[in-house]
């Protein structure tokens, strides 16, 4: 697990910062300011058997229940209960950060009754679980309107076989194209009413496209083929945009969020107009997206990235023996209103980079204050169970 600026686990960063005494707060603040992708990987699996689970709606400002402290100190066994208290998967990113910061401060206040390494480990654990929740990208169910055209896209690619149907307005990319690379890339197809989801390429691990320098919205698309080898990690476990890592959330199609629809702006007349979703159309497709999804079975992740040197490089890592499977790619200027209509649930899952960095900074500043002055015992900084997530995916 890495922060971009240091290339070190959080525990190691805290230990270095702690050794600097009064410089600890500044060291972590500088680290937080440089974050773009935040926590790249953290393990949230584990058993919380025998421990009460705090409800996600518990306000962080209220007294924190003792069982939450137990969960934070319990290592792997407490991760599920800790995630539930922080509101992972249920609360807004702002609320997750608020709860995490409050819990971290409370842990710091218990330093008189806990060993220093207990505080370091617990603060590390809370920071990781919260930051992973804030930083990860969720896969959303995707439907594609028959009349959709990528009129505002800088790049619109349709992956698939040479003789497959190409979505109007998209450029066909086949195995062997210089813009993609991977191990054993091959084309797949299935009967489908929409060309963008009807076929795709398996095995892509890198995409490189030429675009003007700037900030972009990146939409990667897949389809549920009911083949675990292609859906288990359709986008890998981590996607790097020009080297900036973004953790992918639940990959199982049963866990994909509802819902997104690629449509032209006139869908706003159907959905009641753009909502408060910033650069997205937000609202209801009045059931059209759901009915299309039942037939199309599309999925998408929506990311942000910064192009430098006239290039945007997208790398997929962490397949666990499976393969990626992608049907299309859209790259849009971030300042433009997207062609994607998002449900409110899907909209909340898209956390702008600036927001993500600010929230992670908030958590890290609380952590720096909580561990300031603690002298860690000698040992392996990666001994915490959360550090067992392989850094090799990065």
C-alpha positions as CSV (number, residue, x, y, z in Angstrom):
1,X,0.0,0.0,0.0
2,X,1.5,3.3,-1.1
3,X,1.2,7.0,-0.9
4,X,2.5,8.6,-4.1
5,X,4.9,11.0,-2.4
6,X,6.6,8.6,-0.1
7,X,6.1,5.1,-1.6
8,X,5.8,3.9,2.0
9,X,3.0,2.3,4.0
10,X,1.1,4.6,6.4
11,X,2.7,2.9,9.4
12,X,6.2,3.6,8.1
13,X,5.3,7.2,7.3
14,X,4.0,7.7,10.8
15,X,7.1,6.1,12.3
16,X,9.4,8.4,10.3
17,X,7.2,11.4,11.2
18,X,7.1,10.4,14.8
19,X,10.9,10.4,15.0
20,X,10.8,14.0,13.8
21,X,9.0,15.1,16.9
22,X,7.3,18.4,16.2
23,X,7.9,18.0,12.5
24,X,5.4,15.1,12.4
25,X,2.3,17.2,11.7
26,X,4.1,19.1,8.9
27,X,5.4,15.9,7.4
28,X,2.0,14.3,7.1
29,X,0.4,17.6,5.9
30,X,2.9,17.8,3.1
31,X,2.2,14.2,2.3
32,X,-1.5,14.7,2.2
33,X,-1.2,17.8,0.0
34,X,0.7,15.7,-2.6
35,X,-1.8,12.9,-2.6
36,X,-3.7,12.2,-5.8
37,X,-4.6,8.6,-5.5
38,X,-4.4,8.2,-1.8
39,X,-4.5,4.7,-0.5
40,X,-4.0,2.3,-3.3
41,X,-5.0,-1.0,-1.6
42,X,-6.2,-2.2,1.7
43,X,-7.7,-5.5,2.9
44,X,-11.1,-5.2,4.4
45,X,-11.9,-8.9,4.5
46,X,-12.0,-10.5,7.9
47,X,-14.2,-11.8,10.6
48,X,-15.8,-9.6,13.2
49,X,-17.3,-12.6,15.0
50,X,-18.0,-12.0,18.6
51,X,-17.9,-8.2,18.4
52,X,-20.9,-5.9,18.2
53,X,-21.0,-3.9,15.0
54,X,-21.6,-0.2,15.4
55,X,-24.3,1.1,13.1
56,X,-23.1,3.3,10.2
57,X,-25.5,6.0,11.3
58,X,-23.7,6.6,14.6
59,X,-22.6,10.3,14.6
60,X,-18.9,10.6,15.0
61,X,-19.4,13.6,17.3
62,X,-21.2,11.4,19.8
63,X,-19.2,9.4,22.4
64,X,-17.5,6.5,20.5
65,X,-18.6,3.1,21.8
66,X,-16.0,1.0,23.4
67,X,-16.5,-1.8,20.9
68,X,-15.4,0.5,18.1
69,X,-12.1,1.1,20.0
70,X,-11.8,-2.7,20.4
71,X,-12.3,-3.1,16.6
72,X,-9.7,-0.5,15.8
73,X,-7.2,-2.3,18.0
74,X,-8.1,-5.8,17.0
75,X,-6.3,-6.0,13.7
76,X,-7.8,-8.2,11.0
77,X,-10.6,-9.5,13.3
78,X,-12.0,-6.0,13.7
79,X,-12.0,-4.8,10.2
80,X,-15.6,-5.5,9.3
81,X,-16.9,-3.8,12.5
82,X,-14.5,-0.9,11.9
83,X,-15.7,-0.4,8.3
84,X,-19.3,-0.6,9.4
85,X,-18.8,2.1,12.0
86,X,-17.0,4.4,9.6
87,X,-19.9,3.9,7.1
88,X,-17.9,2.3,4.3
89,X,-20.2,1.7,1.4
90,X,-23.2,3.5,3.1
91,X,-22.1,7.0,4.1
92,X,-20.9,9.8,2.0
93,X,-17.1,10.3,1.6
94,X,-17.3,13.4,3.7
95,X,-19.0,11.5,6.5
96,X,-16.5,8.7,6.4
97,X,-13.7,11.2,6.7
98,X,-15.4,12.9,9.6
99,X,-16.0,9.7,11.5
100,X,-12.4,8.5,10.8
101,X,-10.9,11.7,12.0
102,X,-13.0,11.8,15.2
103,X,-12.0,8.1,16.0
104,X,-8.3,8.8,15.3
105,X,-8.4,11.8,17.6
106,X,-10.1,9.7,20.3
107,X,-7.4,7.1,19.9
108,X,-4.8,9.7,20.4
109,X,-6.5,10.8,23.6
110,X,-6.2,7.2,25.0
111,X,-2.4,7.2,24.6
112,X,-2.0,7.2,28.4
113,X,-3.6,3.7,28.6
114,X,-2.3,2.2,25.4
115,X,1.1,1.2,24.2
116,X,2.6,3.4,21.6
117,X,2.6,0.7,18.9
118,X,-1.1,0.0,19.7
119,X,-1.9,3.6,19.0
120,X,0.2,3.6,15.8
121,X,-1.4,0.4,14.6
122,X,-4.9,1.5,15.3
123,X,-4.5,4.9,13.7
124,X,-2.9,3.3,10.7
125,X,-5.8,0.9,10.4
126,X,-8.5,3.5,10.6
127,X,-6.7,5.7,8.1
128,X,-6.3,2.9,5.6
129,X,-9.9,1.7,5.8
130,X,-11.3,5.2,5.5
131,X,-8.9,6.3,2.8
132,X,-9.6,3.2,0.7
133,X,-13.4,3.9,0.9
134,X,-12.8,7.5,-0.2
135,X,-10.4,6.7,-2.9
136,X,-11.8,3.6,-4.6
137,X,-13.8,3.7,-7.8
138,X,-17.0,1.7,-7.9
139,X,-18.3,-0.2,-11.0
140,X,-21.8,0.9,-12.0
141,X,-24.3,-0.8,-14.1
142,X,-24.2,0.7,-17.6
143,X,-26.9,1.0,-20.3
144,X,-26.2,2.5,-23.7
145,X,-29.0,4.4,-25.5
146,X,-29.4,3.3,-29.1
147,X,-29.0,6.9,-30.3
148,X,-25.9,7.7,-28.2
149,X,-23.1,9.5,-30.0
150,X,-19.9,10.7,-28.2
151,X,-20.1,14.2,-29.6
152,X,-18.1,15.8,-26.7
153,X,-15.5,13.1,-26.4
154,X,-11.8,13.6,-27.1
155,X,-11.3,9.9,-27.5
156,X,-14.0,7.2,-28.2
157,X,-12.8,3.7,-28.7
158,X,-14.8,0.5,-29.4
159,X,-12.8,-2.6,-28.6
160,X,-13.5,-5.8,-30.5
161,X,-12.9,-8.0,-33.5
162,X,-12.1,-6.6,-36.9
163,X,-15.3,-7.7,-38.4
164,X,-17.5,-6.7,-35.5
165,X,-20.2,-4.0,-35.5
166,X,-18.8,-0.6,-34.4
167,X,-20.8,1.9,-32.4
168,X,-21.3,5.0,-34.6
169,X,-18.9,7.8,-33.5
170,X,-16.4,5.4,-32.1
171,X,-13.1,4.1,-33.5
172,X,-12.6,0.3,-33.7
173,X,-9.5,-1.0,-31.8
174,X,-8.5,-4.6,-32.4
175,X,-5.8,-6.9,-30.9
176,X,-2.4,-5.7,-32.2
177,X,-3.3,-2.0,-32.1
178,X,-0.3,0.0,-31.0
179,X,-2.4,1.9,-28.4
180,X,-3.1,-1.3,-26.3
181,X,-0.9,-4.0,-24.8
182,X,-1.3,-7.0,-22.6
183,X,-0.8,-10.7,-22.4
184,X,-2.7,-12.7,-25.0
185,X,-5.2,-10.1,-26.0
186,X,-8.1,-11.7,-27.8
187,X,-11.5,-10.6,-29.1
188,X,-14.8,-11.9,-27.8
189,X,-18.4,-11.3,-29.0
190,X,-21.9,-12.2,-28.0
191,X,-25.3,-11.5,-29.5
192,X,-26.3,-8.0,-28.3
193,X,-28.5,-5.2,-29.5
194,X,-25.9,-2.5,-28.8
195,X,-22.5,-2.5,-30.7
196,X,-20.6,-0.8,-27.9
197,X,-21.3,-3.7,-25.6
198,X,-21.7,-6.6,-28.1
199,X,-18.0,-7.4,-28.3
200,X,-14.7,-6.5,-26.6
201,X,-11.1,-7.4,-25.9
202,X,-9.9,-9.6,-23.1
203,X,-6.3,-9.4,-21.7
204,X,-5.7,-5.6,-22.1
205,X,-3.4,-4.3,-19.3
206,X,-2.4,-0.9,-20.8
207,X,-4.0,1.7,-23.0
208,X,-2.1,4.8,-24.2
209,X,-3.9,7.6,-26.2
210,X,-2.7,11.0,-27.4
211,X,-4.7,13.9,-26.0
212,X,-3.9,17.6,-25.3
213,X,-2.6,18.2,-21.8
214,X,-5.3,18.7,-19.3
215,X,-7.8,17.1,-16.9
216,X,-10.1,14.4,-18.2
217,X,-12.9,12.1,-17.3
218,X,-12.2,8.5,-18.2
219,X,-15.0,5.9,-18.7
220,X,-13.9,2.3,-19.1
221,X,-16.7,-0.1,-20.1
222,X,-17.2,-3.9,-19.8
223,X,-20.0,-6.4,-20.0
224,X,-21.0,-9.2,-17.7
225,X,-20.4,-12.3,-19.7
226,X,-21.1,-14.6,-16.7
227,X,-17.5,-15.9,-17.0
228,X,-15.6,-15.5,-13.7
229,X,-12.3,-15.4,-15.6
230,X,-13.4,-12.2,-17.3
231,X,-15.7,-10.6,-14.6
232,X,-13.7,-11.3,-11.4
233,X,-11.4,-8.4,-12.2
234,X,-12.7,-6.9,-15.4
235,X,-10.7,-3.8,-14.8
236,X,-8.1,-5.3,-12.5
237,X,-7.8,-4.4,-8.8
238,X,-6.0,-1.1,-9.4
239,X,-6.1,1.3,-12.3
240,X,-3.2,3.7,-12.7
241,X,-3.9,6.9,-14.7
242,X,-0.5,8.3,-15.7
243,X,1.0,6.5,-12.7
244,X,-1.7,7.6,-10.2
245,X,-3.3,4.5,-8.6
246,X,-7.0,4.2,-8.0
247,X,-8.4,1.2,-6.2
248,X,-11.3,-0.6,-7.8
249,X,-14.2,-1.5,-5.5
250,X,-16.5,-4.5,-5.6
251,X,-15.9,-6.4,-8.9
252,X,-18.7,-8.9,-8.7
253,X,-21.5,-7.9,-11.1
254,X,-24.0,-8.6,-8.4
255,X,-22.4,-5.7,-6.4
256,X,-22.3,-3.2,-9.3
257,X,-24.1,0.0,-8.3
258,X,-27.2,1.3,-10.0
259,X,-27.0,2.9,-12.5
260,X,-25.6,4.8,-15.4
261,X,-26.7,5.5,-19.0
262,X,-24.8,6.8,-22.0
263,X,-27.1,9.2,-23.6
264,X,-27.1,12.4,-25.5
265,X,-28.0,15.6,-23.6
266,X,-31.6,15.5,-24.7
267,X,-32.1,12.8,-22.1
268,X,-32.2,15.7,-19.7
269,X,-35.8,16.4,-20.9
270,X,-36.7,12.9,-19.9
271,X,-34.9,12.9,-16.6
272,X,-36.1,16.3,-15.5
273,X,-32.9,18.2,-16.3
274,X,-29.4,18.1,-14.8
275,X,-29.3,17.7,-11.1
276,X,-26.7,18.9,-8.6
277,X,-24.2,16.4,-10.0
278,X,-21.6,19.0,-11.1
279,X,-20.3,17.7,-14.4
280,X,-22.9,15.0,-14.8
281,X,-26.5,14.7,-15.7
282,X,-28.1,13.4,-12.5
283,X,-31.6,12.1,-12.3
284,X,-33.9,9.3,-13.4
285,X,-34.1,7.7,-16.8
286,X,-37.6,6.7,-15.8
287,X,-36.8,3.0,-15.9
288,X,-35.2,3.0,-19.3
289,X,-31.6,2.4,-18.0
290,X,-32.8,-0.5,-15.9
291,X,-34.7,-2.2,-18.7
292,X,-31.8,-1.7,-21.1
293,X,-29.3,-3.1,-18.5
294,X,-31.3,-6.3,-18.2
295,X,-30.5,-7.0,-21.9
296,X,-27.1,-5.3,-22.2
297,X,-25.4,-6.2,-18.9
298,X,-22.9,-3.4,-19.2
299,X,-20.6,-2.0,-16.5
300,X,-18.4,1.0,-16.2
301,X,-15.9,2.8,-14.0
302,X,-15.6,6.6,-14.1
303,X,-12.2,8.0,-13.3
304,X,-10.3,11.3,-13.4
305,X,-6.9,11.8,-14.8
306,X,-4.4,14.4,-15.9
307,X,-2.7,14.1,-19.3
308,X,0.9,15.3,-19.5
309,X,3.3,15.2,-22.4
310,X,0.3,14.9,-24.7
311,X,-0.5,11.4,-23.5
312,X,-2.9,9.6,-21.2
313,X,-1.7,6.2,-20.0
314,X,-4.2,3.8,-18.4
315,X,-2.7,0.7,-16.7
316,X,-4.7,-2.1,-15.2
317,X,-3.1,-4.3,-12.5
318,X,-4.0,-7.1,-10.1
319,X,-5.9,-9.8,-12.0
320,X,-5.3,-12.8,-9.6
321,X,-5.1,-15.2,-12.6
322,X,-8.1,-13.8,-14.3
323,X,-8.2,-11.4,-17.3
324,X,-9.5,-7.9,-18.0
325,X,-12.4,-7.5,-20.3
326,X,-13.3,-4.2,-21.9
327,X,-15.7,-3.2,-24.6
328,X,-15.1,0.6,-24.9
329,X,-13.4,3.7,-23.6
330,X,-14.5,7.4,-23.6
331,X,-12.2,10.2,-22.6
332,X,-13.9,13.6,-22.0
333,X,-12.6,17.0,-20.9
334,X,-13.4,17.2,-17.2
335,X,-14.9,20.7,-17.5
336,X,-17.6,19.5,-19.9
337,X,-20.9,18.0,-18.8
338,X,-20.6,14.3,-19.3
339,X,-22.7,12.3,-21.7
340,X,-23.4,9.9,-18.8
341,X,-26.7,10.1,-17.0
342,X,-26.1,8.9,-13.4
343,X,-28.6,7.9,-10.7
344,X,-28.0,9.6,-7.4
345,X,-26.4,6.5,-6.0
346,X,-24.0,6.3,-8.9
347,X,-23.3,10.0,-8.6
348,X,-22.3,9.8,-4.9
349,X,-19.8,7.1,-5.8
350,X,-17.8,9.4,-8.1
351,X,-15.6,11.4,-5.8
352,X,-13.7,14.3,-7.5
353,X,-10.0,14.2,-7.1
354,X,-9.8,17.6,-5.3
355,X,-12.4,16.4,-2.8
356,X,-10.6,13.1,-2.3
357,X,-7.3,14.8,-1.7
358,X,-8.9,17.2,0.8
359,X,-10.6,14.4,2.8
360,X,-7.5,12.3,2.9
361,X,-5.6,15.4,4.1
362,X,-8.1,15.8,6.9
363,X,-7.6,12.2,8.0
364,X,-3.8,12.3,7.8
365,X,-3.6,15.6,9.7
366,X,-5.7,14.0,12.5
367,X,-3.4,10.9,12.4
368,X,-0.3,13.1,12.6
369,X,-1.6,14.8,15.7
370,X,-2.7,11.5,17.3
371,X,0.8,9.9,17.0
372,X,3.0,12.9,17.4
373,X,5.8,12.2,19.8
374,X,5.2,8.4,20.0
375,X,8.5,6.5,19.7
376,X,7.7,3.2,17.9
377,X,9.2,-0.1,19.0
378,X,11.6,-1.8,16.6
379,X,9.9,-4.1,14.2
380,X,8.5,-4.6,10.7
381,X,6.4,-1.6,9.7
382,X,4.3,-3.9,7.5
383,X,3.3,-6.2,10.3
384,X,-0.2,-4.9,10.4
385,X,-2.7,-7.2,8.6
386,X,-3.8,-4.3,6.3
387,X,-0.2,-4.1,5.1
388,X,-0.5,-7.6,3.7
389,X,-2.2,-6.4,0.6
390,X,0.5,-7.0,-2.0
391,X,2.3,-3.8,-3.2
392,X,3.1,-5.7,-6.4
393,X,-0.2,-4.6,-7.9
394,X,1.3,-1.1,-7.8
